[in-house]
Amino acid sequence: MTGLSDRKIEIVRLLMATSPDSVVGGLQSALAGSYDPALAEVRNLVSAEMSDRRFRDVVFGPLIRMFDDPSKVKDRLVFPKSALPLIWRALKEDAPDQVAMVKSLLEGATVESRTGPLNSLLRRIEHGLQDEASDVYVAAAATLNAAKPGLVKVLCACLALAPVVRDASFRLADWVERSNDERAAAMRITYRDATSLSDDNGPLLFEMLAANLEEPWMIIRLISLVMDRPTQRYLAESELSTFPTRVMDLIDVNLAEINRFSHTNTQDQARATAAVVKLVARQISELEAGIEFARESGWGARVQKQRQALAHAVESRMRKAEALVTAALPYHSVRGAHVSRKIPRMTMPPKAEDIDNARTLLTFMDAIRPSASAGGFASARNKVAESVAEGLDRYAEDGLSLIRDHEVENLDLAATHLTYAAEFLEYARDSVSADLVRRRIIAAVENERRDVAKYG
């Protein structure tokens, strides 16, 4: 079977060059299991393109995460992603031999020996952009400046700073996760090295380090290391003041998302909102740990209001838990010979909407348990959860008594109600309590069926 024509191969190559990484990666995965000879050339092209992009990402390592969509990323410095393939193409056209040499040098090289050759390519890009060395460099610069005037100058400054950031990136996780005096000293040396290149490099260094963090807002911890837990006034008057402000702005956005949560949402939405609660609690704690706040004014007052807003948002939703559980598993009054009594209403199927509402809110309460102390609502959560659990204990005891006393008309329906009670108890208290109730339900139902079969 003949392969593709040169014209079709060129079309495929052009399509891949203009496609995002996710598309090319998906195409590579799709072709990996195909052994059609007609697709062999396409498979080889896709494989070569992915190899080239992986090498590109290694070269741009200190900056690669800074190439993103500026319309979507507002809390840090980004460059338009469309500029990256243009810059890479310009480099390969400008210095093909150097690119090939560096790529060959990387094979089997240690991490330390790779940095020099990689940084030399970034210097070449910096000079190419500054000197407008080719039409492709000019196009890349135009793409950058179209996103924001003067952005090409900022990128060149990042390229000049990249060697410092590349070295720091090997230790970045330790600096963030396990801070101590030794690592603080190392971070200060990195800051000194950056500012020795240019007095304006302080904020730019933290922009680049933030881009290399899984959670960019954690850059507050590194700023605190360098500045030795600054006061809010000192940091607010420094060139790094935008970083804590961004985190506070992000907290406001996350608080708004929490406030949109309702018990009428799904369980998945409940877990997602609980994750946002955890994130906000961490962000607030990180700000308080990294900056010496004055609670009465400025940033300190703002963060204090945010902490209160988080607790209020969570507590106002938890307060509905008992009512929702009661609606899902209600009682009703029955009149006896001398007095009426309240018993679980297990004579009709539970309403799906009521069950879902209770399940969603209890899922939320269970999911926020790990962040309750940090969020400042641990006491309120424990109080509500225990009250709900006690109510479910009573419901289970009363329902099981009805089964034992042969007062249940529909045994399967009664078991369904009690099983929901066990499920809710698992969210409100723990799985051990829930499993105990489930075992008691099974035993009670089996005994009742046995009695019915034996005595009628």
C-alpha positions in Angstrom: 0.0 0.0 0.0 1.4 3.4 -0.9 2.0 6.1 1.7 0.8 9.6 1.8 1.9 12.1 -0.9 4.4 14.8 -0.1 1.6 17.4 -0.3 -0.5 15.5 2.3 2.5 15.0 4.5 3.1 18.7 4.5 -0.6 19.4 5.3 -0.3 17.0 8.3 2.9 18.7 9.4 1.3 22.2 9.2 -1.8 21.0 11.1 0.3 19.6 13.9 2.5 22.7 14.1 -0.7 24.8 14.7 -2.4 22.4 17.1 -2.2 22.6 20.9 -0.2 20.0 22.9 -3.4 18.3 24.0 -4.5 17.6 20.4 -1.1 16.3 19.3 -0.8 14.2 22.4 -4.2 12.7 21.8 -3.4 12.0 18.2 -0.2 10.2 19.3 -2.2 8.0 21.7 -4.7 7.2 19.1 -2.1 6.2 16.6 0.0 4.2 19.0 -2.2 1.1 18.7 -2.5 1.4 14.9 -0.4 -0.8 12.6 -1.9 0.4 9.4 1.1 0.9 7.0 -0.7 3.9 5.4 -0.6 5.7 8.7 3.1 4.9 9.5 4.3 8.2 8.1 1.7 10.2 10.1 2.6 8.3 13.2 6.3 9.1 12.7 5.5 12.8 12.2 3.3 12.9 15.3 6.0 11.2 17.3 8.7 13.6 16.1 6.4 16.6 16.8 5.8 15.4 20.4 9.5 14.8 20.9 10.3 18.3 19.7 7.7 19.8 22.0 9.0 17.9 25.0 12.5 19.2 24.2 11.0 22.7 23.8 9.4 22.5 27.3 12.7 21.4 28.8 14.4 24.4 27.2 11.7 26.8 28.5 11.5 25.0 31.8 11.7 28.1 34.1 9.1 29.9 32.0 7.0 27.1 30.4 4.1 27.5 32.8 4.0 31.2 32.2 2.7 30.6 28.7 -1.1 30.5 29.2 -4.3 32.2 28.2 -4.2 35.8 29.6 -7.9 36.1 29.4 -8.3 33.2 31.9 -5.4 33.7 34.2 -5.7 37.0 36.2 -3.7 36.2 39.4 -0.2 36.0 37.9 2.0 37.1 35.1 1.4 35.1 31.9 2.4 35.3 28.2 0.1 34.3 25.4 0.4 30.6 24.6 0.3 31.4 20.9 3.6 33.1 21.2 5.5 30.0 22.3 5.5 28.0 19.0 6.5 31.2 17.2 9.4 31.8 19.5 10.5 28.1 19.3 10.3 28.2 15.5 12.3 31.4 15.4 15.0 29.8 17.5 15.2 26.7 15.3 15.5 28.8 12.2 18.0 31.2 13.8 20.3 28.6 15.3 19.5 25.1 14.0 23.0 23.7 14.7 23.0 25.0 18.3 19.6 23.5 19.0 20.6 20.1 17.6 23.8 20.2 19.6 22.0 21.0 22.9 19.5 18.3 22.2 22.2 15.7 21.7 24.1 16.9 24.8 21.0 16.3 27.0 21.0 12.5 26.3 22.4 10.9 29.4 23.5 14.3 30.9 23.1 15.0 34.7 20.7 17.7 35.8 23.5 20.0 36.7 25.4 19.6 33.4 22.2 20.3 31.4 21.6 23.8 32.8 24.4 25.6 30.9 23.4 24.4 27.4 19.7 25.0 28.0 20.3 28.5 29.3 22.4 29.3 26.3 19.4 28.7 24.1 17.3 31.1 26.2 20.0 33.7 25.8 19.8 33.2 22.1 16.0 33.8 22.2 16.4 36.9 24.3 18.8 38.4 21.8 16.7 37.3 18.9 13.6 39.1 20.3 15.5 42.2 21.2 17.3 42.5 17.8 14.2 41.4 15.8 16.6 38.8 14.2 14.0 37.4 11.8 10.4 37.8 10.6 9.3 35.0 13.0 10.9 36.8 16.0 9.1 39.9 14.9 5.8 38.0 14.6 6.4 36.5 18.1 7.1 40.0 19.5 3.9 41.3 17.9 1.9 38.5 19.5 3.3 39.3 22.9 2.7 43.1 22.6 -0.8 42.6 21.3 -1.7 40.8 24.5 -0.2 43.6 26.6 2.0 46.6 25.4 5.6 46.1 26.4 5.2 42.4 27.2 8.1 41.4 24.9 10.4 43.5 27.1 9.1 41.6 30.2 9.7 38.3 28.5 13.2 39.2 27.7 13.8 40.1 31.4 12.4 36.7 32.3 14.7 35.0 29.8 17.7 36.8 31.4 16.5 35.7 34.9 15.8 32.2 33.8 19.2 30.7 34.8 18.6 31.8 38.4 15.1 30.4 38.4 16.2 27.1 36.8 18.7 26.6 39.6 16.1 27.5 42.3 13.4 25.2 40.8 15.4 22.1 41.9 15.0 23.2 45.6 11.6 25.0 45.3 9.5 22.2 46.8 11.7 21.9 49.8 11.6 25.7 50.4 7.8 25.7 50.3 7.0 22.4 52.1 9.8 22.2 54.7 11.0 25.8 55.5 13.8 26.3 58.0 16.6 28.7 58.6 19.0 27.0 56.1 16.4 27.1 53.3 15.4 30.6 54.1 19.1 31.6 53.7 19.2 29.8 50.4 16.1 31.6 49.2 17.6 35.0 50.2 20.7 34.1 48.2 18.5 33.4 45.2 16.8 36.8 45.7 20.2 38.5 45.9 21.4 36.8 42.7 18.2 37.9 40.9 18.4 41.6 42.0 22.1 41.7 41.3 21.2 41.3 37.6 18.7 44.2 37.8 17.1 46.1 40.7 13.7 45.5 39.2 14.0 41.7 39.3 12.6 41.2 42.8 8.9 41.0 41.7 9.8 39.2 38.5 11.7 36.5 40.4 8.6 35.7 42.5 6.4 35.8 39.4 8.5 33.1 37.8 8.8 31.0 41.0 5.0 31.3 41.5 4.5 29.9 38.0 6.6 26.9 39.0 4.5 26.1 42.0 1.5 23.7 41.9 -0.4 26.4 43.9 1.0 29.8 42.8 -0.5 31.6 45.8 1.9 29.7 48.0 4.6 32.2 46.8 3.5 34.1 50.0 5.6 31.6 52.0 8.7 32.3 50.0 8.2 36.1 50.2 7.9 35.7 54.0 11.1 33.7 54.1 13.0 36.4 52.2 11.5 39.3 54.2 11.5 37.4 57.6 7.7 37.6 58.2 7.2 41.3 57.4 4.6 43.5 58.9 1.7 44.3 56.7 2.7 48.0 56.5 6.3 47.2 55.4 5.1 44.6 52.8 2.3 46.9 51.6 4.8 49.7 50.9 7.2 47.3 49.0 7.4 46.3 45.4 6.0 42.9 46.4 2.7 44.2 47.7 0.7 42.9 44.7 1.3 39.3 45.7 -0.7 39.2 49.0 -3.3 41.4 47.4 -3.8 38.8 44.7 -4.3 36.1 47.3 -6.9 38.2 49.1 -8.7 38.8 45.8 -8.6 35.1 45.1 -10.1 34.4 48.5 -13.0 36.8 47.7 -13.6 34.9 44.4 -13.6 31.5 46.3 -15.9 32.8 49.0 -18.4 33.8 46.3 -18.2 30.3 45.0 -18.9 28.8 48.5 -21.9 31.1 48.9 -23.4 29.8 45.7 -23.5 26.3 47.1 -27.0 25.0 48.2 -28.3 21.7 49.5 -30.2 21.4 46.3 -26.9 20.8 44.5 -25.4 17.3 43.8 -23.0 15.4 46.0 -20.2 16.1 43.6 -20.9 19.8 43.9 -20.9 19.4 47.7 -17.4 17.8 47.6 -16.1 20.4 45.2 -17.4 23.2 47.4 -15.8 21.5 50.4 -12.5 21.5 48.5 -12.9 25.3 48.0 -13.6 25.7 51.7 -10.4 23.9 52.5 -8.5 26.0 50.0 -9.8 29.3 51.5 -8.9 28.1 55.0 -5.4 27.3 53.8 -5.0 30.6 52.0 -6.1 32.6 55.0 -3.8 30.6 57.3 -0.9 31.1 55.0 -1.4 34.9 54.9 -1.7 35.0 58.7 1.4 32.9 59.1 3.5 34.8 56.5 2.6 38.4 57.4 2.4 40.2 60.7 -1.1 41.7 60.5 -2.7 44.5 62.4 -6.2 43.2 62.8 -7.8 46.6 63.2 -6.9 48.0 59.8 -5.6 47.4 56.3 -4.9 43.9 55.1 -5.3 42.5 58.6 -8.9 43.8 58.9 -9.7 42.4 55.4 -8.3 39.0 56.1 -10.2 38.9 59.5 -13.4 39.7 57.6 -12.7 37.0 55.1 -12.2 34.5 57.9 -15.5 35.5 59.5 -17.2 35.3 56.0 -15.9 31.7 55.6 -17.2 30.6 58.9 -20.6 32.3 58.3 -20.9 30.8 54.9 -20.3 27.3 56.2 -22.3 27.6 59.4 -25.4 29.1 57.7 -25.6 26.0 55.5 -24.9 23.5 58.3 -27.8 24.9 60.3 -30.2 23.4 57.8 -28.9 19.9 58.3 -31.4 18.8 61.1 -34.4 20.2 59.2 -33.4 18.4 56.0 -32.8 15.1 57.7 -36.2 15.4 59.5 -37.9 16.1 56.1 -36.2 13.1 54.6 -36.9 10.7 57.5 -40.0 12.2 59.3 -41.9 11.1 62.3 -45.7 11.1 62.7 -48.1 10.8 65.6 -50.2 7.6 66.1 -53.0 7.5 68.7 -53.0 4.7 71.2 -55.5 3.5 73.7 -54.7 6.2 76.2 -52.0 8.4 74.6 -50.6 9.3 71.2 -46.9 8.8 70.4 -44.5 9.8 67.7 -42.9 7.1 65.6 -40.9 7.0 62.3 -43.3 7.4 59.3 -42.2 4.3 57.3 -45.6 3.7 55.6 -44.7 5.4 52.3 -41.5 5.6 50.2 -39.1 8.4 51.1 -39.3 11.4 48.8 -36.3 11.3 46.5 -35.9 15.1 46.6 -35.8 15.2 50.4 -33.3 12.3 50.5 -31.0 14.0 47.9 -31.1 17.3 49.8 -30.2 15.8 53.1 -27.5 13.6 51.5 -25.9 16.6 49.7 -25.7 18.8 52.8 -24.4 15.9 55.0 -21.8 15.1 52.3 -20.7 18.7 52.5 -20.5 18.6 56.3 -18.5 15.3 56.1 -16.1 16.7 53.5 -15.3 19.9 55.4 -14.3 17.9 58.5 -10.5 18.1 57.9 -10.5 21.8 57.3 -12.9 22.7 60.2 -10.2 23.7 62.7 -8.2 25.8 60.2 -11.4 27.4 59.0 -12.6 28.4 62.5 -15.9 26.5 62.4 -14.9 23.2 64.1 -17.0 23.8 67.2 -20.1 24.7 65.2 -19.6 21.7 62.8 -19.2 19.3 65.7 -22.2 20.6 67.5 -24.5 20.2 64.4 -23.0 16.9 63.4 -23.5 15.4 66.8 -27.1 16.7 67.0 -27.9 15.2 63.7 -26.2 11.9 64.7 -28.2 11.7 67.9 -31.4 12.3 66.0 -30.5 9.5 63.6 -29.7 7.2 66.5 -33.2 7.8 67.9 -34.8 7.3 64.5 -32.9 4.0 64.1 -33.8 2.8 67.6 -37.5 3.7 67.2 -37.6 2.1 63.7 -36.0 -1.1 64.9 -38.4 -1.3 67.9 -41.3 -1.1 65.5 -39.9 -4.1 63.5 -39.2 -6.1 66.7 -42.8 -5.3 68.0 -44.3 -6.4 64.7 -45.7 -2.9 64.1 -44.4 -2.5 60.5 -46.8 -3.0 57.6 -44.2 -3.2 54.9 -40.9 -4.7 56.0 -39.0 -3.7 52.9 -40.1 -0.1 53.1 -39.1 0.1 56.7 -35.7 -1.3 55.9 -35.3 1.3 53.2 -36.0 4.1 55.6 -33.6 2.7 58.2 -30.9 2.1 55.6 -31.1 5.8 54.7 -30.7 6.6 58.4 -27.5 4.5 58.5 -26.2 6.2 55.4 -26.8 9.7 56.9 -25.2 8.5 60.2 -22.0 7.7 58.3 -21.8 11.3 57.0 -22.7 12.8 60.4 -20.6 10.6 62.7 -18.5 7.7 61.2 -18.7 4.5 59.3 -18.4 2.3 62.4 -21.7 3.7 63.8 -23.4 3.3 60.4 -22.2 -0.3 59.9 -23.6 -1.2 63.4 -27.0 0.1 62.4 -26.9 -1.7 59.1 -26.1 -5.0 60.9 -29.0 -4.4 63.3 -31.3 -3.7 60.4 -30.4 -7.0 58.7 -30.8 -8.9 62.0 -34.2 -7.3 62.8 -35.6 -7.9 59.3 -34.4 -11.6 59.3 -35.9 -12.2 62.7 -39.2 -10.6 61.6 -39.3 -12.7 58.4 -38.6 -15.8 60.4 -41.4 -15.1 62.8 -43.8 -14.3 60.0 -42.9 -17.6 58.3 -43.2 -19.5 61.5 -46.3 -18.0 63.1 -47.9 -16.2 60.2 
